Amino acid sequence: MAYDPEMADRIRKLVADRPGVTEMKMFGGLAFLVGGNMAIAASGQGGVMVRVDPADSAELTATTKAYEAVMRGRPMPGWLRVDGEHLRSQPELAKWVERGTEYAGSLPPK
């Protein structure tokens, strides 16, 4: 499954005025990076993949519609997925874009 170009455009609009944001194809989707660190991606599995502080993963999965990403059979704290059905409104997507860009921006640039 290819990533949703409409979702990518929606994310692009939300990060347009943020300095240092770049785009890169990765994980079968289109990722948006801050300082070379992935913040959020229009996922090839649908919806988005968001990078958050690993210490916040458990709380976010308990209190939102996000769930922990699994890569090669291993759960990945700090990498969350949110299905597209939970991102229909721009304000809901904006919350995840902000979480991802804030955390990626706090990391040392690559």
N, C-alpha and C positions, 0 to 999 in steps of 0.2 A: 504494500500500500504506500503510495506517495503522500507526502505531507500536503495539507490543505493550503493552496496558495491564498485563499481568502483569509485564513487565520494568520498567515505570514504578513499579509498586508495590514491587517488589524493591529498586529504587534508593531510593525514598522511605523505606523502612525503614532503609536504611543511612545516610541523611543526616538522619534525624529529629532527632537530638540535636545536630546541628551548627548553630551560630548563623549567621544571615544567609543561609540557603539559601532561594531562591525557585524557583518553577516558572514556565515560560513555553513556550508552543507556538512552535516555530521549526524550520526545516529539515525540515518535515513530521513532526516528532516532538515529544516533550515533553522540554524541556531543564531541567536543574537548574543554577541559577546561584549563585555565591558572590560577594557584593558586586557583583552585576550582571554578572559575567563567567561565561560558560558553562563548566561543569565537565564534565558528562556528560549525554548525552541518550539516551532510549529512541528509537531512530531509526525514521523512517518507512520506511527501507530494510531494517529488521530489525536485530537486535542493538543495539549502542550506538555512539555517536560520543563520543569522549573528547578533551578538550583537554589537551595536555601541553606541556612546554617544547619548542619547535621544535628545540633542540639535542639533545634526547633521541629525536627521531623515528626516525632511522636505526637506532640501537641497539635500540629497542623493536620495530621492524618486523623486525629480524634475529633477535631472541631470543624473540619471542612470536608469537601468532597474529594480532596486529594488523597492519593495513595502512593506508597513508596514504590519507586521504580525498581525493577528487577532486571539485572543484566547478567547474561550467562548463568542464570539460575541463582544468582546471589542478590539479596536485597541490598539496596544502595542508600543508606541514610544520607540525607542532604539532596537527594534527587527525587523529586515528586512528579507524578503524572496527574493531570486533571483532564477528564474527558470533555470533549467539545460541547456536549449537552449542558454542562455546568458553566459554560463560558459564552452563552448566547448574547448577554448584554456587554456592552463595552466597559461599563464600570466594574463588572465582575472580572473581566480579563485584565483590566487596569490594575486591580489589586495584586494579581499574580505577577504581572510585568514589574510592578514596583518592588515586590518581594525579591524577585530574581535579580533585578538590576541593582538594588541596594546591596544585596549580599555579594554579588560578583564585583561590584565597585569597592567593597571593603577588602578584597583580596589583593595581594601584591600583583602588579601587572606582569604579564608574561612577555 
